[in-house]
Amino acid sequence: MQALCERFDRKAGDYDAPKHRAELRTNTDFRKFDDVLRTVLDVTAEQAEAVDAYLEPDYQQGHLIYGVHTTGAALMACLVFSLEQSEHVHFIDGSDGGFAMAAVGFKERARAAGADA
C-alpha cells in the first residue's frame, strides 16, 4: 500500500506519502556522537575519490583521522512510534557493512597515527 501511495503521491489511512517524504528528511538521524561525524553520502565514484583526495592531506598532516566504505547501495531502518504524530526516526547506513567497515579503515589510520581508536 505504501508503494502505491508513494508512486501516486496519495494518502491512505494514517499514511500520507508527501508528508512522510518531507518528514523523512527531517527525522533522519544525522547527529555527531563522541565528537565523530558519521555520514552516508550518495555520490558518484569520481566524487567519492574527490572526497578521499580532500581528506587525505589533512590526515597526513595529523589534523584528522577518517575511514571510508564505498558501496553501491544504502540501507534505511525505520523506527516508527506513531505516523499520526510524526514520531518516527530513520537510520541510514551503507550496505556491505557500512559504518562498521568504515570503522576498520578509521582504526587502521588511528593506529598508524598513534591515536586511540
N, CA, C and O atoms as a GROMACS GRO file, in nm:
protein
  468
    1MET      N    1   0.082  -0.119   0.000
    1MET     CA    2   0.000   0.000   0.000
    1MET      C    3   0.087   0.126   0.000
    1MET      O    4   0.060   0.224  -0.070
    2GLN      N    5   0.195   0.120   0.082
    2GLN     CA    6   0.284   0.236   0.089
    2GLN      C    7   0.345   0.264  -0.048
    2GLN      O    8   0.356   0.381  -0.087
    3ALA      N    9   0.384   0.160  -0.121
    3ALA     CA   10   0.444   0.179  -0.254
    3ALA      C   11   0.346   0.249  -0.348
    3ALA      O   12   0.386   0.337  -0.424
    4LEU      N   13   0.220   0.211  -0.343
    4LEU     CA   14   0.120   0.277  -0.429
    4LEU      C   15   0.101   0.422  -0.389
    4LEU      O   16   0.092   0.510  -0.475
    5CYS      N   17   0.095   0.448  -0.260
    5CYS     CA   18   0.082   0.587  -0.214
    5CYS      C   19   0.202   0.670  -0.260
    5CYS      O   20   0.185   0.784  -0.304
    6GLU      N   21   0.321   0.614  -0.249
    6GLU     CA   22   0.441   0.686  -0.292
    6GLU      C   23   0.438   0.710  -0.442
    6GLU      O   24   0.468   0.821  -0.489
    7ARG      N   25   0.403   0.609  -0.518
    7ARG     CA   26   0.402   0.621  -0.664
    7ARG      C   27   0.304   0.727  -0.713
    7ARG      O   28   0.334   0.803  -0.805
    8PHE      N   29   0.186   0.731  -0.651
    8PHE     CA   30   0.081   0.821  -0.698
    8PHE      C   31   0.061   0.943  -0.607
    8PHE      O   32  -0.037   1.016  -0.622
    9ASP      N   33   0.155   0.963  -0.512
    9ASP     CA   34   0.151   1.082  -0.425
    9ASP      C   35   0.017   1.094  -0.352
    9ASP      O   36  -0.049   1.198  -0.358
   10ARG      N   37  -0.021   0.986  -0.284
   10ARG     CA   38  -0.152   0.980  -0.221
   10ARG      C   39  -0.143   0.953  -0.071
   10ARG      O   40  -0.036   0.930  -0.016
   11LYS      N   41  -0.260   0.956  -0.008
   11LYS     CA   42  -0.275   0.925   0.134
   11LYS      C   43  -0.366   0.803   0.146
   11LYS      O   44  -0.463   0.788   0.072
   12ALA      N   45  -0.331   0.716   0.242
   12ALA     CA   46  -0.416   0.601   0.273
   12ALA      C   47  -0.416   0.583   0.424
   12ALA      O   48  -0.312   0.554   0.483
   13GLY      N   49  -0.530   0.599   0.486
   13GLY     CA   50  -0.536   0.591   0.631
   13GLY      C   51  -0.448   0.697   0.694
   13GLY      O   52  -0.458   0.815   0.661
   14ASP      N   53  -0.361   0.655   0.784
   14ASP     CA   54  -0.270   0.748   0.850
   14ASP      C   55  -0.145   0.778   0.769
   14ASP      O   56  -0.065   0.864   0.807
   15TYR      N   57  -0.127   0.708   0.657
   15TYR     CA   58  -0.005   0.727   0.577
   15TYR      C   59  -0.031   0.830   0.467
   15TYR      O   60  -0.117   0.811   0.382
   16ASP      N   61   0.045   0.938   0.471
   16ASP     CA   62   0.036   1.047   0.373
   16ASP      C   63   0.173   1.057   0.306
   16ASP      O   64   0.267   1.109   0.365
   17ALA      N   65   0.183   1.009   0.183
   17ALA     CA   66   0.313   0.998   0.115
   17ALA      C   67   0.389   1.131   0.107
   17ALA      O   68   0.505   1.134   0.147
   18PRO      N   69   0.330   1.240   0.058
   18PRO     CA   70   0.407   1.366   0.052
   18PRO      C   71   0.455   1.413   0.189
   18PRO      O   72   0.568   1.458   0.204
   19LYS      N   73   0.368   1.402   0.289
   19LYS     CA   74   0.405   1.444   0.425
   19LYS      C   75   0.517   1.354   0.478
   19LYS      O   76   0.612   1.402   0.540
   20HIS      N   77   0.505   1.224   0.454
   20HIS     CA   78   0.606   1.130   0.503
   20HIS      C   79   0.743   1.158   0.440
   20HIS      O   80   0.845   1.152   0.509
   21ARG      N   81   0.747   1.188   0.311
   21ARG     CA   82   0.875   1.217   0.245
   21ARG      C   83   0.940   1.341   0.305
   21ARG      O   84   1.061   1.344   0.326
   22ALA      N   85   0.861   1.443   0.334
   22ALA     CA   86   0.916   1.564   0.398
   22ALA      C   87   0.968   1.531   0.538
   22ALA      O   88   1.075   1.577   0.577
   23GLU      N   89   0.892   1.452   0.613
   23GLU     CA   90   0.934   1.415   0.747
   23GLU      C   91   1.055   1.322   0.745
   23GLU      O   92   1.136   1.324   0.837
   24LEU      N   93   1.066   1.244   0.642
   24LEU     CA   94   1.180   1.152   0.629
   24LEU      C   95   1.311   1.230   0.636
   24LEU      O   96   1.404   1.189   0.705
   25ARG      N   97   1.318   1.340   0.564
   25ARG     CA   98   1.439   1.424   0.568
   25ARG      C   99   1.461   1.484   0.706
   25ARG      O  100   1.572   1.484   0.757
   26THR      N  101   1.356   1.534   0.765
   26THR     CA  102   1.364   1.596   0.897
   26THR      C  103   1.398   1.495   1.006
   26THR      O  104   1.473   1.526   1.098
   27ASN      N  105   1.343   1.375   0.995
   27ASN     CA  106   1.355   1.276   1.102
   27ASN      C  107   1.468   1.176   1.078
   27ASN      O  108   1.472   1.072   1.144
   28THR      N  109   1.557   1.204   0.986
   28THR     CA  110   1.671   1.114   0.965
   28THR      C  111   1.784   1.154   1.059
   28THR      O  112   1.818   1.271   1.071
   29ASP      N  113   1.840   1.053   1.126
   29ASP     CA  114   1.945   1.077   1.224
   29ASP      C  115   2.071   1.129   1.155
   29ASP      O  116   2.120   1.068   1.060
   30PHE      N  117   2.124   1.240   1.202
   30PHE     CA  118   2.243   1.299   1.143
   30PHE      C  119   2.337   1.354   1.249
   30PHE      O  120   2.433   1.425   1.217
   31ARG      N  121   2.312   1.323   1.374
   31ARG     CA  122   2.388   1.382   1.484
   31ARG      C  123   2.529   1.324   1.497
   31ARG      O  124   2.558   1.214   1.450
   32LYS      N  125   2.615   1.401   1.562
   32LYS     CA  126   2.750   1.354   1.594
   32LYS      C  127   2.749   1.290   1.732
   32LYS      O  128   2.686   1.340   1.824
   33PHE      N  129   2.820   1.179   1.743
   33PHE     CA  130   2.837   1.113   1.872
   33PHE      C  131   2.986   1.102   1.897
   33PHE      O  132   3.063   1.076   1.805
   34ASP      N  133   3.028   1.121   2.020
   34ASP     CA  134   3.169   1.105   2.058
   34ASP      C  135   3.261   1.195   1.975
   34ASP      O  136   3.374   1.156   1.943
   35ASP      N  137   3.215   1.313   1.939
   35ASP     CA  138   3.293   1.406   1.858
   35ASP      C  139   3.334   1.349   1.724
   35ASP      O  140   3.436   1.390   1.667
   36VAL      N  141   3.257   1.253   1.673
   36VAL     CA  142   3.286   1.191   1.545
   36VAL      C  143   3.166   1.210   1.453
   36VAL      O  144   3.053   1.179   1.491
   37LEU      N  145   3.189   1.261   1.335
   37LEU     CA  146   3.083   1.275   1.236
   37LEU      C  147   3.075   1.147   1.156
   37LEU      O  148   3.173   1.104   1.096
   38ARG      N  149   2.958   1.086   1.154
   38ARG     CA  150   2.934   0.967   1.074
   38ARG      C  151   2.825   1.004   0.974
   38ARG      O  152   2.718   1.049   1.013
   39THR      N  153   2.852   0.985   0.847
   39THR     CA  154   2.754   1.024   0.747
   39THR      C  155   2.758   0.932   0.627
   39THR      O  156   2.859   0.868   0.599
   40VAL      N  157   2.648   0.924   0.558
   40VAL     CA  158   2.637   0.848   0.435
   40VAL      C  159   2.619   0.951   0.323
   40VAL      O  160   2.533   1.038   0.330
   41LEU      N  161   2.702   0.939   0.221
   41LEU     CA  162   2.693   1.030   0.107
   41LEU      C  163   2.651   0.952  -0.017
   41LEU      O  164   2.701   0.842  -0.041
   42ASP      N  165   2.563   1.007  -0.095
   42ASP     CA  166   2.522   0.948  -0.221
   42ASP      C  167   2.596   1.024  -0.331
   42ASP      O  168   2.554   1.131  -0.373
   43VAL      N  169   2.708   0.966  -0.376
   43VAL     CA  170   2.795   1.034  -0.472
   43VAL      C  171   2.838   0.938  -0.582
   43VAL      O  172   2.825   0.817  -0.569
   44THR      N  173   2.889   0.994  -0.690
   44THR     CA  174   2.945   0.913  -0.798
   44THR      C  175   3.082   0.861  -0.754
   44THR      O  176   3.137   0.907  -0.654
   45ALA      N  177   3.136   0.766  -0.829
   45ALA     CA  178   3.269   0.713  -0.798
   45ALA      C  179   3.373   0.825  -0.803
   45ALA      O  180   3.465   0.829  -0.721
   46GLU      N  181   3.359   0.916  -0.898
   46GLU     CA  182   3.453   1.028  -0.910
   46GLU      C  183   3.442   1.121  -0.789
   46GLU      O  184   3.543   1.169  -0.738
   47GLN      N  185   3.321   1.145  -0.744
   47GLN     CA  186   3.302   1.230  -0.626
   47GLN      C  187   3.357   1.163  -0.501
   47GLN      O  188   3.414   1.230  -0.414
   48ALA      N  189   3.340   1.032  -0.490
   48ALA     CA  190   3.395   0.959  -0.375
   48ALA      C  191   3.548   0.971  -0.374
   48ALA      O  192   3.607   0.991  -0.268
   49GLU      N  193   3.609   0.959  -0.489
   49GLU     CA  194   3.755   0.976  -0.498
   49GLU      C  195   3.795   1.118  -0.459
   49GLU      O  196   3.898   1.138  -0.395
   50ALA      N  197   3.715   1.215  -0.499
   50ALA     CA  198   3.744   1.355  -0.464
   50ALA      C  199   3.735   1.377  -0.313
   50ALA      O  200   3.815   1.451  -0.256
   51VAL      N  201   3.637   1.314  -0.248
   51VAL     CA  202   3.625   1.325  -0.102
   51VAL      C  203   3.750   1.268  -0.035
   51VAL      O  204   3.807   1.330   0.054
   52ASP      N  205   3.791   1.150  -0.080
   52ASP     CA  206   3.911   1.088  -0.024
   52ASP      C  207   4.034   1.176  -0.048
   52ASP      O  208   4.116   1.194   0.042
   53ALA      N  209   4.046   1.229  -0.168
   53ALA     CA  210   4.159   1.317  -0.200
   53ALA      C  211   4.157   1.444  -0.116
   53ALA      O  212   4.262   1.500  -0.084
   54TYR      N  213   4.039   1.490  -0.080
   54TYR     CA  214   4.025   1.609   0.004
   54TYR      C  215   4.068   1.580   0.148
   54TYR      O  216   4.134   1.662   0.211
   55LEU      N  217   4.030   1.463   0.200
   55LEU     CA  218   4.058   1.428   0.340
   55LEU      C  219   4.202   1.383   0.363
   55LEU      O  220   4.260   1.412   0.468
   56GLU      N  221   4.259   1.315   0.267
   56GLU     CA  222   4.391   1.253   0.287
   56GLU      C  223   4.501   1.352   0.325
   56GLU      O  224   4.577   1.321   0.417
   57PRO      N  225   4.514   1.468   0.262
   57PRO     CA  226   4.620   1.561   0.305
   57PRO      C  227   4.607   1.604   0.451
   57PRO      O  228   4.708   1.616   0.521
   58ASP      N  229   4.484   1.626   0.498
   58ASP     CA  230   4.465   1.663   0.639
   58ASP      C  231   4.501   1.547   0.731
   58ASP      O  232   4.552   1.568   0.840
   59TYR      N  233   4.474   1.424   0.687
   59TYR     CA  234   4.515   1.307   0.765
   59TYR      C  235   4.668   1.301   0.770
   59TYR      O  236   4.725   1.280   0.877
   60GLN      N  237   4.733   1.319   0.658
   60GLN     CA  238   4.879   1.314   0.651
   60GLN      C  239   4.944   1.420   0.740
   60GLN      O  240   5.052   1.399   0.794
   61GLN      N  241   4.877   1.534   0.754
   61GLN     CA  242   4.929   1.642   0.838
   61GLN      C  243   4.889   1.626   0.985
   61GLN      O  244   4.926   1.709   1.068
   62GLY      N  245   4.815   1.520   1.018
   62GLY     CA  246   4.776   1.495   1.157
   62GLY      C  247   4.658   1.575   1.205
   62GLY      O  248   4.636   1.585   1.326
   63HIS      N  249   4.581   1.633   1.113
   63HIS     CA  250   4.467   1.716   1.152
   63HIS      C  251   4.339   1.635   1.176
   63HIS      O  252   4.251   1.679   1.250
   64LEU      N  253   4.329   1.518   1.114
   64LEU     CA  254   4.208   1.437   1.129
   64LEU      C  255   4.238   1.291   1.099
   64LEU      O  256   4.341   1.258   1.039
   65ILE      N  257   4.149   1.207   1.140
   65ILE     CA  258   4.155   1.065   1.108
   65ILE      C  259   4.018   1.030   1.049
   65ILE      O  260   3.915   1.074   1.100
   66TYR      N  261   4.017   0.954   0.943
   66TYR     CA  262   3.891   0.920   0.880
   66TYR      C  263   3.891   0.777   0.830
   66TYR      O  264   3.996   0.715   0.812
   67GLY      N  265   3.773   0.725   0.808
   67GLY     CA  266   3.753   0.594   0.748
   67GLY      C  267   3.643   0.605   0.645
   67GLY      O  268   3.548   0.682   0.662
   68VAL      N  269   3.655   0.528   0.539
   68VAL     CA  270   3.558   0.533   0.430
   68VAL      C  271   3.520   0.391   0.390
   68VAL      O  272   3.604   0.301   0.389
   69HIS      N  273   3.394   0.374   0.358
   69HIS     CA  274   3.347   0.248   0.299
   69HIS      C  275   3.263   0.285   0.178
   69HIS      O  276   3.168   0.362   0.190
   70THR      N  277   3.297   0.230   0.063
   70THR     CA  278   3.223   0.259  -0.059
   70THR      C  279   3.142   0.136  -0.099
   70THR      O  280   3.192   0.024  -0.099
   71THR      N  281   3.018   0.160  -0.132
   71THR     CA  282   2.928   0.052  -0.172
   71THR      C  283   2.827   0.105  -0.272
   71THR      O  284   2.811   0.226  -0.288
   72GLY      N  285   2.759   0.015  -0.337
   72GLY     CA  286   2.663   0.057  -0.439
   72GLY      C  287   2.522   0.076  -0.388
   72GLY      O  288   2.433   0.111  -0.466
   73ALA      N  289   2.498   0.056  -0.259
   73ALA     CA  290   2.362   0.067  -0.208
   73ALA      C  291   2.363   0.113  -0.062
   73ALA      O  292   2.464   0.103   0.007
   74ALA      N  293   2.250   0.162  -0.019
   74ALA     CA  294   2.233   0.204   0.120
   74ALA      C  295   2.114   0.130   0.179
   74ALA      O  296   2.027   0.081   0.108
   75LEU      N  297   2.113   0.124   0.311
   75LEU     CA  298   2.002   0.062   0.384
   75LEU      C  299   1.942   0.166   0.477
   75LEU      O  300   2.012   0.250   0.533
   76MET      N  301   1.811   0.160   0.492
   76MET     CA  302   1.744   0.251   0.584
   76MET      C  303   1.659   0.168   0.679
   76MET      O  304   1.576   0.088   0.637
   77ALA      N  305   1.680   0.190   0.807
   77ALA     CA  306   1.597   0.127   0.910
   77ALA      C  307   1.508   0.235   0.968
   77ALA      O  308   1.553   0.346   0.995
   78CYS      N  309   1.383   0.202   0.986
   78CYS     CA  310   1.287   0.299   1.038
   78CYS      C  311   1.233   0.253   1.172
   78CYS      O  312   1.196   0.136   1.188
   79LEU      N  313   1.230   0.342   1.265
   79LEU     CA  314   1.170   0.317   1.395
   79LEU      C  315   1.046   0.407   1.403
   79LEU      O  316   1.058   0.529   1.412
   80VAL      N  317   0.929   0.345   1.400
   80VAL     CA  318   0.804   0.420   1.394
   80VAL      C  319   0.729   0.403   1.526
   80VAL      O  320   0.694   0.292   1.565
   81PHE      N  321   0.707   0.514   1.593
   81PHE     CA  322   0.627   0.514   1.714
   81PHE      C  323   0.482   0.550   1.680
   81PHE      O  324   0.389   0.486   1.729
   82SER      N  325   0.465   0.652   1.595
   82SER     CA  326   0.331   0.695   1.556
   82SER      C  327   0.341   0.778   1.429
   82SER      O  328   0.402   0.884   1.429
   83LEU      N  329   0.280   0.729   1.320
   83LEU     CA  330   0.276   0.809   1.198
   83LEU      C  331   0.185   0.931   1.217
   83LEU      O  332   0.215   1.039   1.166
   84GLU      N  333   0.075   0.912   1.290
   84GLU     CA  334  -0.019   1.022   1.309
   84GLU      C  335   0.047   1.141   1.378
   84GLU      O  336   0.014   1.256   1.349
   85GLN      N  337   0.140   1.113   1.470
   85GLN     CA  338   0.206   1.219   1.548
   85GLN      C  339   0.344   1.254   1.491
   85GLN      O  340   0.419   1.327   1.555
   86SER      N  341   0.376   1.202   1.375
   86SER     CA  342   0.507   1.225   1.311
   86SER      C  343   0.622   1.178   1.400
   86SER      O  344   0.729   1.240   1.402
   87GLU      N  345   0.600   1.070   1.472
   87GLU     CA  346   0.702   1.017   1.562
   87GLU      C  347   0.768   0.896   1.497
   87GLU      O  348   0.730   0.781   1.521
   88HIS      N  349   0.867   0.926   1.414
   88HIS     CA  350   0.944   0.820   1.350
   88HIS      C  351   1.084   0.873   1.322
   88HIS      O  352   1.102   0.992   1.296
   89VAL      N  353   1.182   0.784   1.329
   89VAL     CA  354   1.320   0.823   1.302
   89VAL      C  355   1.379   0.720   1.206
   89VAL      O  356   1.343   0.602   1.211
   90HIS      N  357   1.469   0.766   1.121
   90HIS     CA  358   1.528   0.680   1.018
   90HIS      C  359   1.679   0.678   1.033
   90HIS      O  360   1.742   0.782   1.055
   91PHE      N  361   1.736   0.561   1.022
   91PHE     CA  362   1.881   0.543   1.033
   91PHE      C  363   1.930   0.492   0.898
   91PHE      O  364   1.879   0.392   0.846
   92ILE      N  365   2.029   0.558   0.841
   92ILE     CA  366   2.080   0.523   0.710
   92ILE      C  367   2.223   0.472   0.725
   92ILE      O  368   2.302   0.528   0.801
   93ASP      N  369   2.255   0.366   0.653
   93ASP     CA  370   2.389   0.308   0.655
   93ASP      C  371   2.418   0.251   0.516
   93ASP      O  372   2.327   0.215   0.442
   94GLY      N  373   2.544   0.243   0.483
   94GLY     CA  374   2.582   0.180   0.358
   94GLY      C  375   2.567   0.029   0.370
   94GLY      O  376   2.582  -0.027   0.478
   95SER      N  377   2.538  -0.035   0.258
   95SER     CA  378   2.527  -0.181   0.261
   95SER      C  379   2.667  -0.242   0.268
   95SER      O  380   2.767  -0.170   0.267
   96ASP      N  381   2.673  -0.370   0.275
   96ASP     CA  382   2.801  -0.443   0.282
   96ASP      C  383   2.886  -0.402   0.402
   96ASP      O  384   3.008  -0.405   0.394
   97GLY      N  385   2.823  -0.365   0.511
   97GLY     CA  386   2.898  -0.333   0.632
   97GLY      C  387   2.894  -0.188   0.673
   97GLY      O  388   2.910  -0.157   0.791
   98GLY      N  389   2.873  -0.098   0.580
   98GLY     CA  390   2.853   0.043   0.609
   98GLY      C  391   2.951   0.102   0.709
   98GLY      O  392   3.073   0.097   0.689
   99PHE      N  393   2.897   0.160   0.816
   99PHE     CA  394   2.979   0.227   0.916
   99PHE      C  395   3.080   0.134   0.981
   99PHE      O  396   3.191   0.175   1.014
  100ALA      N  397   3.043   0.007   0.998
  100ALA     CA  398   3.137  -0.088   1.059
  100ALA      C  399   3.261  -0.105   0.971
  100ALA      O  400   3.373  -0.112   1.022
  101MET      N  401   3.241  -0.111   0.841
  101MET     CA  402   3.356  -0.125   0.751
  101MET      C  403   3.438   0.004   0.745
  101MET      O  404   3.560   0.000   0.736
  102ALA      N  405   3.371   0.118   0.749
  102ALA     CA  406   3.444   0.246   0.753
  102ALA      C  407   3.526   0.255   0.881
  102ALA      O  408   3.634   0.314   0.881
  103ALA      N  409   3.475   0.198   0.990
  103ALA     CA  410   3.547   0.200   1.117
  103ALA      C  411   3.677   0.121   1.109
  103ALA      O  412   3.774   0.153   1.178
  104VAL      N  413   3.679   0.017   1.026
  104VAL     CA  414   3.803  -0.061   1.009
  104VAL      C  415   3.913   0.030   0.955
  104VAL      O  416   4.024   0.032   1.009
  105GLY      N  417   3.883   0.104   0.850
  105GLY     CA  418   3.981   0.198   0.794
  105GLY      C  419   4.017   0.308   0.892
  105GLY      O  420   4.133   0.349   0.901
  106PHE      N  421   3.917   0.355   0.965
  106PHE     CA  422   3.941   0.458   1.066
  106PHE      C  423   4.040   0.408   1.171
  106PHE      O  424   4.135   0.478   1.206
  107LYS      N  425   4.018   0.287   1.221
  107LYS     CA  426   4.104   0.231   1.326
  107LYS      C  427   4.245   0.206   1.273
  107LYS      O  428   4.342   0.225   1.346
  108GLU      N  429   4.257   0.163   1.148
  108GLU     CA  430   4.390   0.143   1.090
  108GLU      C  431   4.465   0.276   1.080
  108GLU      O  432   4.584   0.283   1.112
  109ARG      N  433   4.395   0.380   1.037
  109ARG     CA  434   4.458   0.512   1.027
  109ARG      C  435   4.493   0.564   1.168
  109ARG      O  436   4.598   0.624   1.187
  110ALA      N  437   4.404   0.540   1.264
  110ALA     CA  438   4.429   0.586   1.401
  110ALA      C  439   4.553   0.518   1.458
  110ALA      O  440   4.637   0.584   1.520
  111ARG      N  441   4.565   0.387   1.438
  111ARG     CA  442   4.685   0.315   1.486
  111ARG      C  443   4.809   0.369   1.418
  111ARG      O  444   4.911   0.390   1.483
  112ALA      N  445   4.802   0.390   1.288
  112ALA     CA  446   4.919   0.442   1.214
  112ALA      C  447   4.959   0.580   1.263
  112ALA      O  448   5.077   0.616   1.262
  113ALA      N  449   4.859   0.657   1.306
  113ALA     CA  450   4.887   0.793   1.354
  113ALA      C  451   4.922   0.794   1.503
  113ALA      O  452   4.957   0.898   1.558
  114GLY      N  453   4.914   0.678   1.568
  114GLY     CA  454   4.946   0.670   1.711
  114GLY      C  455   4.836   0.722   1.800
  114GLY      O  456   4.861   0.760   1.914
  115ALA      N  457   4.712   0.725   1.748
  115ALA     CA  458   4.599   0.776   1.827
  115ALA      C  459   4.517   0.659   1.878
  115ALA      O  460   4.523   0.548   1.824
  116ASP      N  461   4.440   0.686   1.984
  116ASP     CA  462   4.347   0.587   2.036
  116ASP      C  463   4.226   0.581   1.945
  116ASP      O  464   4.174   0.684   1.903
  117ALA      N  465   4.179   0.458   1.914
  117ALA     CA  466   4.060   0.446   1.831
  117ALA      C  467   3.951   0.373   1.903
  117ALA      O  468   3.843   0.353   1.848
   0.00000   0.00000   0.00000
